[in-house]
Structure formats: structure tokens, C-alpha cells
């Protein structure tokens, strides 16, 4: 029987990385990912992410559920949508979303990502 996997609420022990320069919109934010689980088919992943203030372009091929543990972020879609999310908010970013992810206050989130295999 598979074991239950606990998901920590921190990224301790993981090195921060810069957002790729070609995606930057504002600032020079660093982000840290602590992936806690991936399924054997590499379609489902979950863990914790932290990001510094800044903004960058995103394009989602995967579906992502997020629960914001700390901070404040803004999601601006290329379709004109504009949503501000704060600590305590839970949300889904559907596959196909294109736009800008902006961290307004240093943020930390739990994530669960599902990317259907072709």
C-alpha cells in the first residue's frame, strides 16, 4: 500500500532560482520550489512554492490548484481578466491561461499540478 505523503508548508533546504529573463515583466524576483510528490506517470505534482516581489509572463499547459499561505499575488490574463489573491485564498489556474503572474507581497503557496499526457 502506498504511504501517505505529508506536504510541508516551507521550502527550507531548496535553493531559490531567478525567473528566466525572457519572461520578466518587472523586478528581479527569485522563487523557490519544494516539490513534495510526483506520481509515477509524471502528470501530477504537489508541493510548496515561494516567490519574491516582481512580475513575469506565464503560459499554463497544466491545471494548477493553489492555496496561498502568505503574501499577495495578482493574476492578469491576456483576455483582460485581473484577479488579486491574498493569504488564505484558494484558486485554480486552468490549462490554457496566458498572462502575467505578479507578486505584490512576498508569497508562499501550496500547489497541486495536473498535466494530462498527450
C-alpha atoms as one frame of an Amber mdcrd trajectory, in Angstrom:
protein
   0.000   0.000   0.000   1.395   3.451  -0.878   2.376   5.679   2.022   0.677
   8.984   2.800   2.908  11.919   1.822   2.949  14.985   4.060   3.355  18.322
   2.279   5.483  20.788   4.287   4.480  24.457   4.336   8.039  25.701   3.776
  10.811  25.463   1.188  13.701  25.060   3.653  16.697  23.336   2.083  15.770
  24.253  -1.501  17.756  26.829  -3.463  15.982  29.903  -4.866  16.185  30.462
  -8.617  15.767  33.585 -10.724  12.789  33.906 -13.047  14.005  33.437 -16.630
  14.969  36.838 -18.051  12.880  36.371 -21.218   9.739  36.073 -19.052  10.408
  39.053 -16.736   7.970  41.958 -16.756   9.117  43.767 -13.577  11.745  43.345
 -10.871  14.261  40.549 -10.436  12.269  38.088  -8.340  13.653  34.837  -7.022
  11.426  31.820  -6.499  11.852  28.561  -4.609  10.060  25.285  -5.277   9.909
  22.319  -2.917   8.135  19.578  -4.851   6.968  17.007  -2.305   5.280  14.459
  -4.562   5.144  13.390  -8.207   3.160  10.441  -9.483   4.834   7.648 -11.437
   3.427   8.913 -14.736   4.820  12.434 -14.193   1.361  14.005 -14.689   0.616
  15.074 -11.088   2.870  17.094  -8.772   2.400  18.958  -5.494   4.452  20.908
  -3.016   5.266  24.426  -1.887   6.385  27.480  -3.866   7.708  30.835  -2.614
   8.250  33.956  -4.680   9.610  37.460  -4.216   8.050  40.710  -5.430   8.091
  41.047  -9.209   6.118  40.082 -12.314   6.618  37.615 -15.149   4.779  36.103
 -18.101   3.157  32.704 -17.669   1.527  30.228 -20.008  -0.135  27.174 -18.475
  -0.322  23.820 -20.259  -1.221  22.248 -16.898  -4.110  22.724 -14.455  -2.930
  24.100 -11.095  -4.732  24.278  -7.763  -3.161  26.790  -5.355  -3.717  27.714
  -1.732  -1.943  30.944  -0.797  -0.315  30.553   2.622   1.272  34.020   2.736
   1.508  37.212   0.733  -0.468  38.731  -2.104  -0.409  37.991  -5.852  -2.160
  39.376  -8.899  -3.046  37.357 -11.986  -3.635  39.376 -15.164  -4.866  37.345
 -18.105  -4.199  38.268 -21.708  -8.016  38.120 -22.038  -8.337  41.198 -19.762
  -9.113  39.296 -16.551  -7.471  40.675 -13.406  -7.638  38.922 -10.023  -5.853
  39.782  -6.758  -5.405  36.925  -4.292  -4.295  37.042  -0.659  -3.142  34.633
   2.041  -5.974  32.199   2.758  -7.339  32.239  -0.808  -7.595  29.004  -2.808
  -7.846  29.080  -6.605  -7.368  27.125  -9.824  -5.369  28.283 -12.817  -6.781
  26.309 -15.760  -4.670  24.933 -18.573  -4.547  27.495 -21.366  -4.232  30.548
 -19.079  -1.837  33.104 -20.588  -0.853  36.304 -18.825   1.219  37.822 -16.041
   1.839  36.449 -12.547   2.684  39.369 -10.239   3.833  39.001  -6.634   2.749
  42.152  -4.758   3.981  40.930  -1.341   6.393  38.012  -0.810   4.205  34.945
  -1.289   4.100  31.254  -0.424   1.590  28.740  -1.777   0.719  25.075  -1.697
   0.248  23.766  -5.225  -1.138  20.700  -6.950  -0.488  20.480 -10.671  -2.054
  18.080 -13.160  -0.838  17.957 -16.743  -2.644  15.463 -18.964  -0.237  13.375
 -21.005  -0.606  13.604 -24.771
